[in-house]
Amino acid sequence: MVKSEALTDRSSEQTIKMFAGPDPDEYSKCVHCGFCLEVCPTYQQLSDENHSPRGRVFLIKQVAEGTLPLEAAVDPVFTCLDCRACETVCPSGVPVGHLIEMSRGQIHAARTQAQKQSRRERWMLRGLFSHPKRLRLAGNILRFYQVSGLRQLARSVGALKLLPSHLQEIEAGLPTVPLKPKERSLPLPVPHPASSSGRQPVRAALLTGCVMDVLFADVNDATARVIARNHMTVVVPEGQVCCGALHVHAGDREEAQALARRNIDAFLGAGSDFVVTNSAGCGAAMKEYGDLLRDDPAYREKAKTFSAMVRDISELLIEQGFDPPTGSLDQQVTYHDACHLCHAQGIREQPRQLIGAIAGVELVEMPDSDRCCGSAGVYNLTHPDMARQLLERKITDIPAEAEAVVMGNPGCMIQIRAGLAARERSTPVWHTVQLLDMAYQAEDQSSKR
Amino acid sequence: MLPEPVIHELEDIVGRNNLIVDEHRIVAYDCDAYVAEKYMPSAVVFPETTEQVVAIVRCLGREGIPFLPRGAGTGLSGGATPLNHEVVISLAKMDKLLDLDFENRRATVQPGFVNLRLTKEMANDGFYYAPDPSSQSVCTIGGNFAENSGGSHCLKYGVTTNHVVAAEVVLPSGEVITVGEPYGDPIGYDLLGVLVGSEGTLGITTAITVKILPKAQAVKTFLAYFDRVDDASQTVSDIIAQGIVPAACEMMDQLMIHAVDKSVYHVGYPDDIEAVLLVEIDGMLESVEDNAQRVLDVCNQNRVRTVRVAQNDRERALWWNSRKMAFPAIGRISPDYLVQDGVIPRTKLSAVLQRISALSAEYGLRVANVFHAGDGNLHPLICYDARIEGQLQQALALGQRILEVCVDMGGSITGEHGVGIEKIGHMAYMFSEHDLKAQQDLRDVFNPQGLCNSGKLVPRPGACVEDRSMHHVVPPILVGVGPDGGS
């Protein structure tokens, strides 16, 4: 904690200078057509221009031009989910997500200067997510809570009711933390031998992620197995940290930059062909390191190189080719498009191709599969009401016949799991790569017989 | 700023969450998609029921406070811009589908219901709602009602007024009337015809009944690249001369093509073509096959470079998105734009385009063109940069010159975007003082206090300085001889 306090106390003048705010060339692209309104989850819920992409860009512009005070932009800019659905439809190409992030950076800098930043938020972002060891400790406490019978006890005596209702719901969505040794040591599978070409296997460096590593280590394991199953070598670079996406979303660009530099050093030093992630939010953030560090002469070029190497796991498999599993799973599944996969990275078809390649699996599309589930990083903690409304819609949209809900982002997995639990639906939630992994395991079992 | 008691009264009517008075938040409502002119509203209120609209209108009427209705704010002529610092009555929360009657082919919606949602709602049942403005994914049917919106497929299927059969309207007095008949023809004067396209100057619609159509049995969509604009426009004339009524027939010129291909709706048009035509044929399977061949023949006779038929719905959708997203895609090449909405006789297309090109050079502002070629509705998009001193004025002046060319060629200043505030100064170029007086008299019947969206559509008395009338819709002698001697 002491260390992070010291970071925030750096010269605020310098901080403000570093985050000069949104770029006029970016907001000037908006011609105010309003084509973004109907895809914006917050506008859909509130019907208020101030909570639409067009309205937010307009406010950002007014603030930049000095006709509105910065304070006027705070609520609209932070109510934004940063889901970027607006960018998918915007004909004139306004980078709304980037404008929002820059505006948050501006607000964050001003708040830091005025020492108005919430202590809880700062502790979460700088004190917890930035520190792999602390996160693992938190994970271990959570695991103890979940498996020791404490959770059972807490639930049975109604102790959870002492928590705010949105935290109760999220508690229900948390997976049981997998048992892990004290130091992370992902058992690295070796590349599947059946590689047809005589080439050197592609080296894929896996981002184990902050939340993924603690809460979804089984997804990481599945990812490693599936990569290896498809004739690539998995490496897990030492010294990697949280990708910084949550910090960028919260406006703490300075901390995000610090994390990015550490990851760049860790991954570029590992000598891999690709940086692979199974978290949509991390993938989107890392693909934008080039922009995040554009004003850092020492890292600018390295960041661009790094960003060009980043692949979502589904993207990697389609790009490099994958062996369609021969094992059959025999179930109907539906797919939820994580915002930071479909809107931020344009990845829609790849996961569907993977799912479609599994024998016996039928994909039943849900309506508005690319509408945000309300998770959006830590949005469900900062804006529980809006998050809950969006989750309600999402759960309603999950077809009754779906036997599993598949997606490619840990935040969405927690959120949707919580939503299903609240409605007492027992439909399991899987990461795309887990489904594929299960199919490969089914294949292995049938070949053993 | 509204007087405190009025704020409290509005709050009592709609609830605190449905009223915005904070000046930092009402500023988002200072214009619609026509951004050249902006005015601060005095408040924004979000009714959820007809009764709330009535109560709001009564309250404001009593206090003499001006007001106007607003849908999605995608209008292109400033119809929802609070010119007189109106209270903006946003209908965005009145967005329910009230009734769907497939057997009688009618749908009833609240005004804030989004155009495309209606078609999506019925897609699995094989029905759709025909009027399809390019903003249909966002714009509301209430807004379409106010503007009598058109769209690409209006060439064959007609504009909004041809599809609205009945409406519930709150008059500026607070009285609720129902006009039209859901089934069959209404008896007496066509008041519904008066209200559709009245741009929110006669009242606020709170429920709209429209026709819904079964999807055509077959559809074919063509994309044709032309080296010369002349050949493309001749193709349009020839297709129609053949007796074919295409469902849609759209054209984009080179600058427009370049802009839209830079957007997310990238088709991959060749860089050097002068024009692209998007033609759609629909109907019975046999007739579509037959007409498709004739369309191909006409294209070939007119030196088409390439003509392709959409191979699947996905390709068709991409082509249509490329066309429908064209206006805002101009943001790829210009920070600001003004779009005109002139109508000309189809046969004058080439001549008008040459005039526009000359005017563009004269003013030193780029003009991209996209149009509903089938019905001669032009959309020249004038590119400008508001940050450069004087460019907005130049763009407005150029727009005026283009509209004058349209009128001089025997056309009109607006096909589907409405007059709003944008074209109000051009009304006098098209109509005589007597024509305008007749329209003002009509408005005064519905809106005697002039509180409801005043200053739009028809210029205020005395505002028309010119009388270079081209369209004498009412012979001067008949004006002012009504039973009460006129007003």
Interface residues (C-beta under 8 A of the other chain):
Chain A: S28 K29 C30 V31 H32 C33 G34 F35 C36 L37 E38 S47 D48 E49 N50 G55 F58 L59 Q62 L68 P69 E71 A72 T88 V89 C90 P91 S92 G93 V94
Chain B: I20 H24 R25 V27 A28 Y29 C31 D32 A33 V35 F46 A72 G73 T74 S90 A92 K93 D95 G112 V114 S135 S137 V138 V260 K262 S263 V264 Y265 M325 A326 F327 P328 A329 I330 G331 R332 P335 D336 Y337 R387
